[in-house]
């Protein structure tokens, strides 16, 4: 049994584990661990080097092998900055994600050193001002995550070492993993990792599980295309970047979400279950983004 202050390990198939981030610890986002047979593959690196190191150790204990591959599903800092703990792994991303990590991570770390104390104050004030308890807890967790990052020593950005276009297969002794990219929805070069034998999908922030995604790229045609390609994958277990482990239904809900978002942006009321999902602030941002794209 592997335990960690940063995440909770949930086995989702033979040799496959979800590391579910504990809010406010610096973990920031969920990750995945795949036993390839005498070596391990990890999906996403969490937010702080300490959380990344705990994830690497957990992967090595669970699989009995070194982490050979680290796959980044996107360029968001909460999925990426822990990568500096994976010194011996090949870091895989789409070219877009790699470019964004190279550009944004050093900039973010410089800004955090300069303005981190002010960000903490602002997040604290924003949490305090939130009437909704769930939103307040989310802000407070963000503040704690940032505090953990700012307390890290020797923070340095890590860069992807291998990029792929739309499809890359990693073969191990025990199983193989398909890394796929269908285009941008959340970021500009989102990737997912699919295990066809185990029917498990690690999807970063493209597929929301019980909470609004942050739609930050692409347009309605791209969203619909990406969402239906992902829903076509025969996955029974879905591990997103945040929240609990999901199932096939979450892929179908994600597909509906991206199809219907342009209608909601034009005034159609947001139906259930989406209307009561967590991260309402992301919904407002998505509606604004979709309106902006619609006007172009
Ligand atoms: Zn995320």
Boltz pocket constraint, residues with backbone or C-beta under 6 A from the ligand:
constraints:
  - pocket:
      binder: B
      contacts: [[A, 28], [A, 29], [A, 76], [A, 78], [A, 79], [A, 205], [A, 241], [A, 242]]
      max_distance: 6.0
